[in-house]
Amino acid sequence: ETGVTQSPTHLIKTRGQQVTLRCSSQSGHNTVSWYQQALGQGPQFIFQYYREEENGRGNFPPRFSGLQFPNYSSELNVNALELDDSALYLCASSSNPGYTDTQYFGPGTRLTVL
Amino acid sequence: RKEVEQDPGPFNVPEGATVAFNCTYSNSASQSFFWYRQDCRKEPKLLMSVYSSGNEDGRFTAQLNRASQYISLLIRDSKLSDSATYLCVVNGNSNSGYALNFGKGTSLLVTP
């Protein structure tokens, strides 16, 4: 196993609600990236945190926001949930945000928006 | 145009067959290339990195052609346990923290 953990495993919300997903990075890793994977699609990059600062962002609206804590764990917050937000949310940790640094994925949180 | 494109399949092959997956990418400045494997409803797991010189890991061989912006994965002597979705992955640029760009995945089913 990668040592990357995510909680909760599954979540059901209704449109308009807010959700917080959590990720604990692998020991020694200071970088966390979040991805959204819709059914039948590859994961899409949401944003990355490096040493508690946002270090890059994909094409997602501002209602997707994040946070990284001093222990390098991270949260993904989504406000005003829409039906299309239903997906598997993956976090990945790496030792640094470089192109040579392998990203290790957690098991994901499966979010269903009704 | 999507940054990473791959044939979604599905590829249905008998045990013992050789199967090849292909992938193209659009960003010529990309510096890292990978194949990830994803089992149904699980997280992606790194299968192998892909180097310009080509690399092999047991029954798996990966090739990279930078001039054509083309990546391939060859699986020899397919096993039932190889059934999964194979994701072609290319790193982004420094503005995104070298975030990974994934293709949609190619589905492989190995049958007895």
Interface residues (C-beta under 8 A of the other chain):
Chain A: T2 T31 S33 Y35 G40 Q41 G42 P43 Q44 F45 Q48 Y50 N55 G56 R57 G58 L88 L90 A92 P97 G98 Y99 T100 D101 T102 Q103 Y104 F105 G106 P107 G108 R110
Chain B: V4 Q31 S32 R41 K42 E43 P44 K45 L46 S49 L87 N91 G92 N95 S96 G97 Y98 A99 L100 N101 F102 G103 K104 G105
